[in-house]
Amino acid sequence: MESFTNSLDIFWAKAVDYAWGLPLVILLIGSGIYFTVASRFIPFRALGHAIEILRGKFDDPDDPGEITHFQALSSALSATIGMGNIAGVAIAISLGGAGAIFWMWVAGFVGMATKFFTCTLATMYRKKDEMGIDQGGPMYYLEVGLGKKFKPLAVMFAACGMVGCLSLFQVNQLAVLIHADYGIDKVLIGVICMVLVGAVILGGIVRVGKVSSKVVPAMFVLYVISSLIVIFSNFDIIPSIFLSIFTNAFGGESIIGGAAGIAFSKVMITGVKRAAYSNEAGIGTAPMAHGAAKTKEPIREGLIAMMGPFLDTHIVCTLTALVILSSGLLTGELDDSGAILLTVNAFTEAMGMTGRYILTLAIVLFSVSTMISYSYYSIKCAKYLFGLKIGSLYIFVYLLSLPFAAWSEPTTIINMLDTLFALMAFPTLIGALLLSPKVIKELKSYYSRMEL
């Protein structure tokens, strides 16, 4: 039995490395570049109009869908702004040096166009469920947009998403932090998370959207302000940090002591991988939230969605990177728990215990909001696979997994989930690339009708 367990550990450890390897990096960046060029650099030229949509200028309560544009963006951001912005950035720097942040920026920029295409498609090709409610997401645009012969890809996405979107990592890392600082039992933390998340997700995407639209702006502002306080306290070294990010982007010295060189490929892969973990552009999660938006104009939802990677990667991840690099506390390669503690310690050093309390609160909000949105993604995939009646029961599997993950040391399980999470990108992007001419045609029509 022990030999079997060890073999399983080794298998999933190798599987996650292959899944998040160079082929996926090439697919994510290559697709993003194509989408950026094909849309004539939509992230640059449509940001102003996207803000008008976000403010509700074009909202119509009679439009098909369940939640507003703002609620859809908040729901998607509540999933993406999380541990990846705290632990993921620290790990990126420890493995790839400061130059990894440059490639996170690149991946974030082309990821804006990727989210525009995938989330536009999620509202272009919706399908009514048994209750007559329009549902959208990669599995639906694969099936409806490309036809029944692409149903196997849709099933692959939903199967990977149903398991890959379980929030075992988020609740485990939150329990580790709270237990270390306050001595609260890990299982109790998991049970509290289960109750809080359950109270929200039992109300479906409408309640998820309402809660997210309140929590996400609050946690975003809290984190930005506290990060800026830390950064300004070390303002004299910030210019040199930006210089090191650019000079080490194509290979250079390790941030740890400056003794060992880092190959360009490792710097790039590390940055792109951690950006994908963080903003999830191309993975296919966000289209499931944006596919529920109230709109008759798919392009509008795509424009809203493209703001996600900018807020997530270019603002939140950049702030975390500047906090870590200015603290001088990074002394070795990090695992996930060490990365979280490093960021917490950086805030503590600059702001005292007040900083530690603020960041702990931010981590709680980040983690719980991610659990809420991931539950919607996971259950939506289960409903697609098994139908509304049976798929809805998966909510209990999701909720019961939280106390278990808080208590356990699920390294192998997390490697399995990360592997499945990465595999979601292949059907998502294959479908988006094949349907991209439809999006471009719709974009031209929308701009003509709106006289933009």
C-alpha positions as CSV (number, residue, x, y, z in Angstrom):
1,M,0.0,0.0,0.0
2,E,2.8,2.4,0.9
3,S,4.6,1.6,-2.4
4,F,1.4,2.4,-4.3
5,T,1.0,5.7,-2.4
6,N,4.6,6.6,-3.2
7,S,4.1,5.8,-6.8
8,L,1.0,7.9,-6.9
9,D,2.9,10.8,-5.3
10,I,5.6,10.6,-7.9
11,F,3.1,10.3,-10.8
12,W,1.2,13.4,-9.9
13,A,4.4,15.4,-9.1
14,K,5.6,14.6,-12.6
15,A,2.2,15.2,-14.1
16,V,1.8,18.7,-12.8
17,D,5.3,19.6,-14.1
18,Y,4.4,18.3,-17.6
19,A,0.9,19.9,-17.5
20,W,2.3,23.4,-16.6
21,G,5.4,22.9,-18.9
22,L,6.5,24.7,-22.0
23,P,3.7,23.5,-24.4
24,L,1.1,25.1,-22.2
25,V,3.2,28.3,-21.9
26,I,3.5,28.4,-25.7
27,L,-0.2,27.9,-26.1
28,L,-1.2,30.6,-23.6
29,I,1.2,33.2,-24.9
30,G,0.8,32.3,-28.6
31,S,-3.0,32.4,-28.4
32,G,-2.8,35.6,-26.4
33,I,-0.6,37.3,-29.1
34,Y,-2.9,36.1,-31.9
35,F,-6.0,37.4,-30.1
36,T,-4.3,40.7,-29.4
37,V,-3.3,41.2,-33.0
38,A,-6.5,39.9,-34.5
39,S,-8.6,42.3,-32.4
40,R,-6.3,45.2,-33.3
41,F,-5.0,45.5,-29.8
42,I,-8.4,45.6,-28.1
43,P,-7.0,46.1,-24.6
44,F,-5.6,49.5,-25.6
45,R,-8.4,50.9,-27.7
46,A,-11.5,49.8,-25.8
47,L,-10.7,50.4,-22.2
48,G,-12.7,53.6,-22.0
49,H,-15.8,52.0,-23.4
50,A,-15.3,49.0,-21.1
51,I,-15.4,51.3,-18.1
52,E,-18.7,52.9,-19.4
53,I,-20.2,49.4,-19.6
54,L,-18.9,48.5,-16.1
55,R,-20.6,51.6,-14.7
56,G,-23.9,50.3,-15.9
57,K,-24.5,52.8,-18.8
58,F,-25.9,50.0,-21.0
59,D,-27.5,47.7,-18.4
60,D,-31.0,46.4,-19.3
61,P,-32.9,44.3,-16.7
62,D,-34.7,42.6,-19.5
63,D,-31.5,41.2,-21.1
64,P,-31.0,37.4,-20.9
65,G,-28.7,36.2,-18.0
66,E,-28.7,36.2,-14.3
67,I,-26.2,38.9,-13.0
68,T,-25.0,42.4,-14.0
69,H,-21.7,43.1,-15.8
70,F,-20.2,44.4,-12.6
71,Q,-21.4,41.3,-10.6
72,A,-19.9,39.0,-13.3
73,L,-16.5,40.8,-13.2
74,S,-16.6,40.7,-9.4
75,S,-17.4,37.0,-9.4
76,A,-14.5,36.3,-11.8
77,L,-12.1,38.5,-9.8
78,S,-13.1,36.9,-6.5
79,A,-11.7,33.7,-7.9
80,T,-8.6,35.1,-9.5
81,I,-7.5,37.5,-6.8
82,G,-6.4,35.1,-4.2
83,M,-3.4,33.0,-3.1
84,G,-1.8,33.3,-6.5
85,N,-1.4,37.1,-5.9
86,I,0.3,36.5,-2.6
87,A,2.0,33.1,-2.6
88,G,2.3,32.8,-6.4
89,V,4.3,36.0,-6.8
90,A,6.7,35.2,-4.0
91,I,7.4,31.8,-5.6
92,A,7.8,33.3,-9.0
93,I,10.5,35.6,-7.7
94,S,12.2,32.9,-5.7
95,L,12.4,30.6,-8.7
96,G,12.8,33.0,-11.6
97,G,14.3,36.1,-10.0
98,A,12.9,39.6,-10.4
99,G,12.7,39.1,-14.2
100,A,9.8,36.7,-13.8
101,I,7.6,39.7,-13.0
102,F,8.2,41.1,-16.5
103,W,6.9,37.9,-18.0
104,M,3.9,38.0,-15.6
105,W,3.2,41.5,-17.1
106,V,3.5,40.1,-20.7
107,A,1.2,37.2,-19.9
108,G,-1.2,39.5,-18.2
109,F,-1.4,41.9,-21.2
110,V,-2.0,39.2,-23.8
111,G,-4.3,37.5,-21.3
112,M,-6.6,40.5,-21.5
113,A,-7.2,39.7,-25.2
114,T,-7.6,36.0,-24.4
115,K,-10.3,36.8,-21.8
116,F,-12.0,39.1,-24.3
117,F,-12.4,36.3,-26.8
118,T,-13.3,33.5,-24.4
119,C,-15.8,35.5,-22.4
120,T,-17.4,37.0,-25.5
121,L,-17.9,33.4,-26.8
122,A,-19.4,32.4,-23.4
123,T,-22.2,34.9,-24.0
124,M,-22.5,34.3,-27.8
125,Y,-23.1,30.6,-27.4
126,R,-25.3,30.0,-24.4
127,K,-27.6,27.0,-23.8
128,K,-30.7,26.8,-21.7
129,D,-30.6,24.4,-18.8
130,E,-33.6,22.3,-17.6
131,M,-34.9,25.4,-15.8
132,G,-34.8,27.5,-19.0
133,I,-31.9,29.6,-17.7
134,D,-29.1,30.5,-20.1
135,Q,-25.8,29.0,-19.2
136,G,-22.4,29.9,-20.7
137,G,-18.8,28.8,-20.5
138,P,-16.2,26.9,-22.6
139,M,-18.2,23.6,-22.6
140,Y,-21.2,25.4,-24.0
141,Y,-19.3,27.4,-26.8
142,L,-17.5,24.2,-27.7
143,E,-20.8,22.2,-28.0
144,V,-23.1,25.0,-29.4
145,G,-20.6,27.0,-31.4
146,L,-18.6,24.2,-32.9
147,G,-21.2,21.4,-33.0
148,K,-21.7,17.9,-31.5
149,K,-18.4,16.6,-32.9
150,F,-16.6,18.8,-30.4
151,K,-18.7,17.5,-27.5
152,P,-15.8,15.3,-26.2
153,L,-13.7,18.5,-25.7
154,A,-16.6,20.0,-23.8
155,V,-16.8,16.9,-21.6
156,M,-13.1,17.0,-21.1
157,F,-13.2,20.6,-19.9
158,A,-16.2,20.0,-17.6
159,A,-14.6,16.8,-16.1
160,C,-11.3,18.6,-15.4
161,G,-13.1,21.7,-14.1
162,M,-15.4,19.7,-11.8
163,V,-12.4,18.3,-9.9
164,G,-9.7,21.0,-10.7
165,C,-11.8,23.8,-9.2
166,L,-12.1,22.2,-5.8
167,S,-10.7,24.8,-3.3
168,L,-8.4,22.4,-1.4
169,F,-5.3,24.5,-1.8
170,Q,-7.0,27.8,-0.7
171,V,-8.6,26.4,2.5
172,N,-5.4,24.4,3.4
173,Q,-3.1,27.5,3.2
174,L,-5.6,29.6,5.1
175,A,-5.8,27.0,7.8
176,V,-1.9,26.8,8.0
177,L,-1.6,30.6,8.4
178,I,-4.4,31.0,11.0
179,H,-3.2,28.0,13.0
180,A,0.4,29.3,13.0
181,D,-0.6,32.8,14.2
182,Y,-3.5,32.1,16.5
183,G,-3.4,28.4,17.3
184,I,-7.0,27.8,16.0
185,D,-7.6,24.2,15.1
186,K,-7.3,23.6,11.4
187,V,-10.5,21.5,11.2
188,L,-12.5,24.2,12.9
189,I,-11.2,26.7,10.3
190,G,-12.3,24.3,7.6
191,V,-15.8,23.9,9.1
192,I,-16.1,27.7,9.4
193,C,-15.2,28.1,5.7
194,M,-17.7,25.4,4.8
195,V,-20.5,27.2,6.6
196,L,-19.6,30.6,5.1
197,V,-19.2,29.3,1.6
198,G,-22.3,27.1,1.8
199,A,-24.4,30.0,3.0
200,V,-23.5,31.9,-0.2
201,I,-23.4,29.2,-2.9
202,L,-26.7,27.6,-1.9
203,G,-28.2,30.8,-3.4
204,G,-26.6,30.1,-6.8
205,I,-24.8,32.6,-9.1
206,V,-27.2,35.4,-8.2
207,R,-26.2,35.4,-4.5
208,V,-22.5,34.7,-5.5
209,G,-22.6,37.8,-7.7
210,K,-24.2,40.0,-5.0
211,V,-21.7,38.9,-2.3
212,S,-18.7,39.2,-4.7
213,S,-19.8,42.7,-5.8
214,K,-19.5,43.8,-2.1
215,V,-16.5,41.8,-1.0
216,V,-14.2,42.2,-4.0
217,P,-14.0,46.0,-4.2
218,A,-13.4,46.1,-0.4
219,M,-10.6,43.6,-0.4
220,F,-9.0,45.1,-3.5
221,V,-8.9,48.6,-1.9
222,L,-7.6,47.2,1.4
223,Y,-4.8,45.3,-0.2
224,V,-3.8,48.2,-2.6
225,I,-3.7,50.8,0.2
226,S,-1.7,48.6,2.6
227,S,0.7,47.6,-0.1
228,L,1.3,51.2,-1.1
229,I,2.1,52.0,2.5
230,V,4.8,49.3,2.6
231,I,6.2,50.4,-0.8
232,F,6.4,54.1,0.1
233,S,8.2,53.2,3.3
234,N,11.0,51.7,1.0
235,F,10.5,54.2,-1.8
236,D,14.2,54.9,-2.3
237,I,14.9,51.4,-3.6
238,I,11.8,51.1,-5.9
239,P,13.5,52.5,-9.0
240,S,16.4,49.9,-8.7
241,I,13.8,47.2,-8.3
242,F,12.0,48.1,-11.5
243,L,15.4,48.2,-13.2
244,S,16.2,44.7,-12.0
245,I,12.8,43.4,-13.3
246,F,13.6,44.6,-16.8
247,T,17.3,43.7,-16.9
248,N,16.8,40.2,-15.6
249,A,13.7,39.4,-17.8
250,F,15.9,37.7,-20.4
251,G,18.1,35.8,-18.0
252,G,20.3,37.1,-15.3
253,E,21.3,36.8,-11.7
254,S,19.2,35.1,-9.1
255,I,17.5,37.5,-6.6
256,I,18.8,35.2,-3.9
257,G,22.3,36.5,-3.2
258,G,23.0,37.3,-6.8
259,A,25.4,34.4,-7.1
260,A,23.6,31.9,-9.4
261,G,22.5,32.8,-12.9
262,I,19.0,31.9,-14.2
263,A,18.4,30.8,-17.7
264,F,16.0,32.9,-19.9
265,S,13.7,29.9,-20.4
266,K,13.3,29.4,-16.7
267,V,12.6,33.1,-16.0
268,M,10.0,33.2,-18.8
269,I,8.2,29.9,-18.0
270,T,8.1,30.8,-14.3
271,G,6.6,34.2,-15.0
272,V,4.0,33.0,-17.5
273,K,3.0,30.0,-15.3
274,R,2.5,32.1,-12.2
275,A,0.5,34.7,-14.2
276,A,-1.8,31.9,-15.5
277,Y,-2.2,30.6,-12.0
278,S,-3.1,34.1,-10.9
279,N,-5.3,35.6,-13.6
280,E,-6.5,32.3,-15.2
281,A,-6.6,33.8,-18.7
282,G,-7.2,31.0,-21.1
283,I,-8.0,28.4,-18.4
284,G,-11.7,28.8,-18.9
285,T,-12.9,29.6,-15.4
286,A,-13.9,33.3,-15.9
287,P,-16.1,32.5,-19.0
288,M,-18.3,30.5,-16.7
289,A,-19.0,33.5,-14.6
290,H,-19.2,36.0,-17.4
291,G,-21.5,33.6,-19.3
292,A,-24.2,34.3,-16.7
293,A,-24.2,38.1,-17.3
294,K,-27.3,40.0,-18.3
295,T,-26.6,41.2,-21.9
296,K,-27.7,40.9,-25.5
297,E,-24.3,42.1,-26.6
298,P,-21.6,39.5,-26.1
299,I,-18.9,42.0,-27.0
300,R,-19.7,44.1,-24.0
301,E,-19.1,41.2,-21.6
302,G,-15.9,40.4,-23.4
303,L,-14.7,44.0,-22.9
304,I,-15.6,43.8,-19.2
305,A,-13.8,40.5,-18.8
306,M,-10.6,41.8,-20.3
307,M,-10.2,44.2,-17.3
308,G,-9.7,41.2,-15.0
309,P,-6.0,40.3,-15.9
310,F,-5.1,44.0,-15.7
311,L,-6.5,44.4,-12.2
312,D,-5.2,41.0,-11.1
313,T,-1.7,40.9,-12.6
314,H,-0.7,44.5,-13.4
315,I,-1.9,46.0,-10.2
316,V,-2.2,43.4,-7.4
317,C,0.7,41.1,-8.4
318,T,2.9,44.1,-9.1
319,L,2.2,45.5,-5.7
320,T,3.0,42.1,-4.0
321,A,6.3,41.9,-6.0
322,L,7.4,45.4,-4.9
323,V,6.5,44.6,-1.3
324,I,8.6,41.4,-1.4
325,L,11.5,42.8,-3.3
326,S,11.8,45.9,-1.2
327,S,11.7,43.8,2.1
328,G,14.9,42.0,1.6
329,L,13.5,38.9,3.3
330,L,13.7,36.5,0.4
331,T,16.7,34.2,1.1
332,G,15.8,30.9,-0.6
333,E,13.4,29.0,-2.8
334,L,9.9,28.8,-1.4
335,D,7.0,26.4,-1.2
336,D,3.4,27.7,-1.0
337,S,3.2,27.9,2.8
338,G,6.7,29.6,3.0
339,A,5.6,32.1,0.3
340,I,2.5,33.2,2.2
341,L,4.5,33.6,5.4
342,L,7.2,35.6,3.6
343,T,4.6,38.1,2.3
344,V,3.0,38.4,5.7
345,N,6.4,39.0,7.3
346,A,7.2,41.7,4.7
347,F,4.0,43.6,5.8
348,T,4.9,43.0,9.5
349,E,8.4,44.4,9.0
350,A,7.1,47.6,7.4
351,M,3.9,48.2,9.4
352,G,4.4,46.2,12.6
353,M,1.6,43.9,13.9
354,T,-0.9,46.3,12.2
355,G,0.4,45.2,8.9
356,R,0.2,41.5,9.9
357,Y,-3.4,41.9,11.0
358,I,-4.3,43.7,7.8
359,L,-2.7,41.1,5.5
360,T,-4.2,38.3,7.5
361,L,-7.6,39.9,6.9
362,A,-6.9,40.3,3.2
363,I,-5.8,36.6,2.9
364,V,-9.1,35.5,4.7
365,L,-11.1,37.6,2.2
366,F,-9.0,36.5,-0.8
367,S,-9.3,32.8,0.2
368,V,-13.0,32.7,1.1
369,S,-14.0,34.7,-2.0
370,T,-12.0,32.3,-4.2
371,M,-13.7,29.3,-2.5
372,I,-17.1,30.9,-3.3
373,S,-16.4,31.4,-7.0
374,Y,-14.6,28.1,-7.4
375,S,-17.6,26.3,-6.0
376,Y,-19.8,27.9,-8.7
377,Y,-17.3,26.8,-11.4
378,S,-17.0,23.2,-10.0
379,I,-20.8,22.7,-9.5
380,K,-21.5,24.2,-13.0
381,C,-19.2,21.6,-14.5
382,A,-20.9,18.9,-12.6
383,K,-24.4,20.1,-13.8
384,Y,-23.2,20.1,-17.4
385,L,-21.9,16.5,-17.0
386,F,-24.7,14.9,-15.0
387,G,-27.7,17.3,-15.4
388,L,-29.3,19.7,-13.1
389,K,-30.7,17.3,-10.5
390,I,-27.7,15.0,-10.0
391,G,-25.1,17.7,-10.7
392,S,-26.6,20.0,-8.0
393,L,-25.7,17.3,-5.4
394,Y,-22.0,17.9,-6.1
395,I,-22.3,21.0,-3.9
396,F,-22.1,18.7,-0.8
397,V,-18.9,17.0,-2.1
398,Y,-17.4,20.5,-2.6
399,L,-18.4,21.7,0.9
400,L,-17.3,18.5,2.7
401,S,-13.9,18.7,1.0
402,L,-13.1,22.0,2.8
403,P,-12.7,20.7,6.4
404,F,-10.8,17.6,5.0
405,A,-8.4,19.8,3.1
406,A,-7.9,22.2,6.0
407,W,-6.8,19.2,8.2
408,S,-4.7,17.2,5.8
409,E,-1.4,17.7,4.0
410,P,-2.8,17.1,0.5
411,T,0.4,17.6,-1.6
412,T,-0.5,14.8,-4.0
413,I,-4.2,15.9,-4.2
414,I,-3.1,19.5,-4.9
415,N,-0.8,18.3,-7.6
416,M,-3.7,16.3,-9.1
417,L,-6.0,19.3,-9.0
418,D,-3.3,21.6,-10.5
419,T,-2.8,19.1,-13.4
420,L,-6.5,19.0,-14.2
421,F,-6.7,22.8,-13.8
422,A,-4.0,23.2,-16.5
423,L,-5.7,20.6,-18.8
424,M,-8.8,22.9,-18.8
425,A,-6.8,25.4,-21.0
426,F,-6.5,23.1,-24.0
427,P,-10.2,22.8,-24.8
428,T,-10.8,26.4,-23.8
429,L,-8.2,27.8,-26.2
430,I,-8.8,25.3,-29.0
431,G,-12.5,26.3,-29.1
432,A,-11.6,30.0,-28.8
433,L,-9.1,29.9,-31.7
434,L,-11.5,28.0,-34.0
435,L,-14.3,30.4,-33.2
436,S,-12.2,33.6,-33.2
437,P,-13.4,34.7,-36.7
438,K,-17.0,34.8,-35.3
439,V,-15.8,37.1,-32.5
440,I,-13.9,39.4,-34.9
441,K,-17.0,39.6,-37.1
442,E,-19.2,40.4,-34.1
443,L,-16.7,43.0,-32.9
444,K,-16.8,44.8,-36.2
445,S,-20.6,44.7,-36.2
446,Y,-20.8,46.1,-32.6
447,Y,-18.4,48.9,-33.3
448,S,-20.4,49.8,-36.4
449,R,-23.7,49.8,-34.6
450,M,-22.4,51.7,-31.6
451,E,-20.5,54.2,-33.9
452,L,-17.3,53.7,-31.9
